[in-house]
Amino acid sequence: MNNILTHIKTKIIKSINVEEVSLVDNSHLHTRHKSFDPNKYHLKITIKSKKLNKMKKLDAHKLVYSILKDEMSKQIHALEIEII
């Protein structure tokens, strides 16, 4: 797994009590987009977490974005979040 993906996964695990985290790099699906930047990722993160499931969806997503604030500004172009 790519270093940035491992870093993101580890950061989520350390910040939120999760049962499982999976991360998929979907950047290859966006190469023809006008704003595509090969230095930034299009990611899908699936998080299994009782804590996040108890939260309103918007609040849970805000928490994930706040944890990944630095990565969002420098390395991630798009982040799809699924909480199960």
Residue pairs with C-beta under 8 A, 6 or more apart in sequence:
1 9
1 23
2 25
4 41
4 71
4 75
5 23
5 25
5 41
5 43
7 71
8 23
8 43
8 45
8 68
8 71
8 76
9 21
9 23
11 67
11 68
11 71
12 18
12 21
12 45
12 47
12 64
12 67
12 68
13 21
15 67
16 47
16 49
16 51
16 52
16 63
16 64
16 67
17 49
17 50
17 51
18 47
18 48
18 49
18 51
18 52
19 48
19 49
19 50
20 46
20 47
20 48
21 45
21 46
21 47
21 48
22 45
22 46
23 43
23 44
23 45
23 46
24 43
24 44
24 45
24 46
25 41
25 42
25 43
26 42
26 43
26 44
26 80
27 38
27 40
27 41
27 42
27 43
29 42
30 36
30 42
30 77
30 78
31 38
35 77
36 77
37 77
39 75
40 75
40 76
40 77
41 75
41 76
41 77
41 78
42 76
42 77
42 78
43 76
43 78
43 79
43 80
44 79
44 80
44 81
44 82
45 64
45 79
45 80
45 81
45 82
46 82
46 83
46 84
47 64
47 81
47 82
47 83
47 84
48 83
48 84
49 83
52 60
52 63
52 64
52 83
53 60
53 83
53 84
55 63
57 83
60 81
60 83
61 81
61 83
64 79
64 81
65 72
65 79
68 76
68 79
72 79
